[in-house]
Amino acid sequence: MTRPPGTGERLGPPPPFVRLGSRYARKQGPKRGLVIGAVVAGIIALFIVLTVLKTLYLDLLWFRSVGFSSVYTTRITARIWLFLGGAAVSFVFLAANLVIARRIAPSADDPDFQVSPELEQLFEGITQPAARRIFLVVAGVFLAIATLSFASSAASHWETILLYLHSQPFGREDPQFHRDLGFYVFKLPVYRYAADWLLAAGVVALVSTVVVYLLRATLYGFRIDAPRPIASHLLSVEAPWKIKLHVSLLLVFILVLLVIRAFLGRYGLVYSTQGVDVGAFYTDLHATLPMIYIRIAVGCIAAALVLVSLFRGGLLLPAGAVGLWVLVSVVGGVYPALVQRFVVQPNELAKEQPYLARNIETTRWAYGLDQISEQQFPANQAATEADFAANQDTLDNVRLWDPGPLRAALNQLQTIRPLFEFRDVDVDRYTIGGKYRQVMLSVRELNQAGLPSDAQTWVNRTLQFTHGYGFAMAAVNTAQPDGSPALIVQDIPLQGPITTSRPEVYFGEQPDDFIVVDGNQPEFTPAAGGANVQTRFQGSGGVSLGSFWRRALFAWQFADPNLLISGAITNNSRIIYRRNVQQRIREIAPFLQLDADPYIVVDQNDMYWIQDAYTATDSIPYSHDDATTGLNYMRNSVKVVVNAYSGDVTFYAMQPDEPILKAYSEIFPHLLKPSSDMPQVIRDHLRYPEDLFRFQTDAYLRYHIQDPQAFYQKEDQWDVPTEIFGGTDQRLRPYYVLARLPNATKDEFMLILTFVPRNRTNAIGWIAARSDGENYGKLVEFRFPTSESVPGPTQVERRIDSDGRVSQQLTLWNQSGSQVIRG
């Protein structure tokens, strides 16, 4: 059929990617390469599925072995339901849009379209059912990938969803929007994620349906001389009404979600850093917030215009709506910057002062600084004999050792065997000989790398040399005449006033290596005189290797075929892994923040690791973010106790009413025990955790100031002094002492730190975190009189260096390959 001249032309042949030539039409039937590819893909998919199932099964066995299977099943069940729910919603939504697009897309019998000769040649040997199968395959692959992505994303947010379902009130509102803080910690993250998830689904649906429409239009010879012109002008496109309706509804869906995101975004202003500090300050509330409301209004108008455009020709209305949204978004970024520069900065203190007061109050609460008792300290320059006599117990416990040098000395003197080492030194207190004494102790842990090279066999490392032994304890205030530590407990077997009937250390701070117990090879435990005695693990922990399939799965898991083929493993054997204390705890409760330093406690029956754990968040409005952790709220709400021999783990809720911990307690009702169940031997050795103390004191350097004007002027900011260690200056670490506070009647164990003014070296005060009895957790800050100049640690170091006798001795020691380590 020949067209009359001037009636228009088709836009041309199909694009090159569909102009395949007639030779492809003659090729029919599946090819061998496709079959091989499908088989390989199936094998890979099967391997991935089996790997996931293997990991799930072995993890379930491990959680059963430690007594927390309900914790694991709760997590897995939540992930499965969220995966299935996300998969169902995303699949139905995307598939429905594709089916609708497929049914109303242009076809060969549409009067607005005409099949091109090239397309006829391409489809010469392809029947309509074959074309439908091709579409179904492509659509199926697309849906599978998209559904898997959306479902996996939903499953990965299991913790956020569960916290939302078990959200708790904080009983404290934010000062701007007057919402309980629980809204920001538990609910707002879910609202944001749901909006983002649905928005992503809407965008994918819109893009995929538009692709279907454009592809069909291209394949069927997109025409401009049709009875209803399709594209006679860019802004007067007149697509079929059903297509316009479908695309318009998707656009409205996306615009509504953008409006919801903008509405939720206003709550994000309470985390803004545009002002003097964190929070919604003047510019945020007087410029950014109004622009957010304008964006919300424009979004609603844009959605309405898109619906109106259904009944009017062209793209002018929706294009104008989108353009207006973009314009408002650009202005929304520029206008607040102008207000900040020309309105706030010239009069910053007056504009920001009320919002700075919010920041100070909230930060002090979130960091627990409002609980610090502030007192004056006289700071007398000279001590009397009466002072010495009244504080003799304190003087007897003055620390002369630092953990670093003591650890090096213990590794030289007390490892006894090459396969042992001391990894860390802890500071604690014990009653020895009727006296309350501060001590330093370290666990003698296994170091399999210390075995001779010819003894590095699988049997030795896995079945025989399986555990460390005992500990060494040193006095903090004395040394031997040769400079070595004065040991209170030492050697193998343990010698000293404090010993335990279970000195074997199967769980500690060592790297995690699996071992097998109850095999036909006995374990070796060191004994007196360099001998070894044959022992067997008496604990109940570990996962049974009683079947061939379990051994095969663990061999696969650890990439160790010896677990499958070794004759040293019997049906009674058990495999023990995750023996590192922190890894063990994190596997059970990954939502807890762990202190960097677990410490050992010894009694006559067992040795225990105590791990301080925190519930924390970065979602408290107006609270200043910690520079190291990024968090702005932390509570030491959990103490975790791990038996060094059996590996038994117990979580104690020290602050059961803390909202975050309360939410997790409802999610995992069998995880936590009340603090009243804690044995007295553990309670006697609780200590204020160092990481929390640093978290609080770093904030206190600024937030001891409560007046907004003084805070803004930064005149009274403090700092942490420096000390010389190894010849270089370093920030002074908090340190544990056994001392008597002013007006107290006895010595107590506490963590202390000195403060100095910013850019100065004299001491301004010090803070103590108490750890004993009913005073546990109380913070006391002692401030020196402003009329007195009290030497700080740096000044004391300089005074020591200025002493001729000391400096001469240091120079003498720092030569001939020797180095003085100043503690």
Protein Blocks (a to p, Z undefined) as FASTA:
>chain_A
ZZdehiapcebdcdfklmnojklmmpgcjdfklmmmmmmmmmmmmmmmmmmmmmmmmmmm
mmmmnopammmmmmmmmmmmmmmmmmmmmmmmmmmmmmmmmmmgccfklmkbccdfklmm
mmmmpcfklmmmmmmmmmmmmmmmmmmmmmmmmmmmmmmmmmmmmgccehiacfklopaf
klmmmmmmmmmmmmmmmmmmmmmmmmmmmmmmmmmmmmnopafkbfbafblpfklcccdf
klmmmmmmmmmmmmmmmmmmmmmmmmmmmmcckbmbgcddfklmmmmmmmmmmmmmmmmm
mmmmmmmmmmpgcjklmmmmmmmmmmmmmmmmmmmmmmmmmmmmmmmmmmmmmmmmmmmm
mmmmmnopmmpccdddekiabdcfklmmmmmmmmmmccfbdfklmmmmmmmmmnopakbc
cfbdcdddddeehiacddddddddddfklpcfklmcfklmmmmmmcdehjadddfkbccf
kopacdfbgcjddedjbdcfblbcfbdcbdcddddehiabdcddddehhiacddddfbfg
dcdfkbfklmmmmmmmnopaklmmpmkbcfkbccdehkbfklmmmmmmmmbccdfbdcdd
ddfkbccdddddddddfkbghiacdfklopabdcdfbccdddfklopacdddfblmbmkl
mmmmmmmmmlpccfklpcfklmmmgccdfklmmmmmmmmmmmmpmbfklmmnommcccdd
dddeehiacdddddddddddehiabdcdddddddddehiabdfbdcdddfehjlgoiacd
ddddfkbccddfklmmmmmmmpmklmmmmmmmmgghiacddZZ
